[in-house]
Amino acid sequence: MNKSDKINSSSSESRESMEQAAMQDEQVQDVHAQLMREKEEPKEGFSPVPIFLMFFFAALCFWGGVYLVEHSGGYRWDAYSPDFDPMADAPKPVEISLFDRGAKIYRNQCAQCHQANGNGVAGVYPPLVASSWVTGHPEVVARILINGLNGPLIVKGKSYNGNMPAFGPGGLGLKEKDIAGVITYIRQEWGNAAPDMTEQMIADYSSQYNSRAAPWLALELKEDLGPIPEVVPLEESVVGAEETAEL
Ligand code: HEC
């Protein structure tokens, strides 16, 4: 064997083995092709909610709304009462009397100074019980409530010198109805027996006095009073019985 033969034979051998390998590659590709056909590639992302579910929930919400409208009894507070009649008109809220309204206002706004029993605190807060300021001319007490009161004052023979806050719009801003209520209350509670202070009267006094900035002095309170407005009289009304106003 010469040298070139050797090379030839070895190169033909390697070609053979390479051809064999190529065939194997083909086979491998076949197998891969089969695998690719049979398996799904996993992919990333979101799958959308089935559209029928959306329609289903929309229909459910609509049905819920219809159900509430038909079965809520108009959201009335008396819907659970055994006498409930869904066809009847809703009951009107009870309008409490001026006096009852005033009792509530008094408890919240006045009692801390004038005390729940209306007797005040000796030397500091004057009493409202049997005070001529309270039961006398309605304009006097309206002035006190709307603008407040300052300086020396004599109530039932005792002198005071404090500050009574204003409750009109320039002060603590009670509604006219509430001022009328609390005055009616103090004029008729604890044995006091003066006529009502109506909302209309307070509206009239407010239009006169709301713009006044300074609180009243006791000396001014009984000056330039208007005529006492006609009010439906109380049964055992004793208007003016306290007209022995000290000052
Ligand atoms: C912060 C304490 C205080 C509060 C709250 C208060 N007052 Fe007075 N009130 C006084 C003082 C002090 C006087 C006396 C003022 C003076 O000395 O000039 C007075 C005087 C009065 C007077 C005239 C004097 C008398 O005793 O008759 C009346 C009426 C009155 N207050 C009603 C009320 C009413 C109604 C309320 C609630 C809406 C009220 N006050 C809330 C402190 C208060």
Residues whose N, C-alpha, C, O or C-beta is under 5 A from the ligand:
A	BS01	HEC	Q109 C110 C113 V124 Y125 P126 P127 L128 S131 W133 V134 I144 L149 N150 G151 P152 L153 V155 Y160 N161 G162 N163 M164 P165 V182
